[in-house]
């Protein structure tokens, strides 16, 4: 069982930055691919970014490319999402997710993930 706890959300003006963190329980963090998803008001939850277990491969949704960076510190069992140039349309609850995998690939679909955090609210004002 893996427990995920997100932090770092908040209120920021358009153009600002936030860094989200997600700490995972357990001893074999490198065996898990990690992802960030978000759910905006009235919308379905959507993929934002993913990183494989060793941190050597990352992928992003088109909306995140060039502005967001996913990274991980396996010594701290933590995955990060650095968000720059934030826009009002980035307002959402952001979720961290984990999938048990040693394949090295990234995962993009909700059903592929085994564990989820409770989410952290990000609000971007115009």
Order of alpha helices (4+ residues) and beta strands (2+ residues): beta-beta-beta-beta-beta-beta-beta-beta-beta-beta-beta
